[in-house]
């Protein structure tokens, strides 16, 4: 029950935030890659 300290909670929230941002970046990269590949095919 040691994760009631504010530091532990801060770590969890920052990890969640970084996971969300990395997921967003991946989505954007996928969209950009798809757009680039489809543009090259035409």
C-alpha positions in Angstrom: 0.0 0.0 0.0 2.9 2.3 -0.6 1.5 3.9 -3.7 -0.6 6.4 -1.7 2.3 8.9 -1.7 1.9 11.9 -4.1 5.2 11.0 -5.9 3.8 7.6 -6.9 0.6 9.1 -8.1 2.5 11.7 -10.1 4.5 9.0 -11.8 1.4 7.1 -12.7 -0.3 10.2 -14.2 2.9 11.1 -16.2 3.2 7.6 -17.5 -0.5 7.7 -18.6 0.1 11.1 -20.3 3.2 9.9 -22.2 1.4 6.7 -23.3 -1.5 8.9 -24.6 0.9 11.2 -26.5 2.9 8.4 -28.0 -0.3 6.7 -29.2 -1.3 10.0 -30.8 2.0 10.4 -32.5 1.8 6.8 -33.8 -1.6 7.5 -35.2 -0.4 10.6 -36.9 2.6 8.8 -38.3 0.4 6.0 -39.7 -1.9 8.6 -41.3 1.1 10.4 -42.8 2.7 7.2 -44.1 -0.6 6.0 -45.7 -1.1 9.4 -47.3 2.5 9.4 -48.6 2.3 5.8 -50.0 -1.1 6.4 -51.6 0.3 9.6 -53.2 3.3 7.8 -54.6 1.1 5.1 -56.2 -1.0 7.5 -58.2 
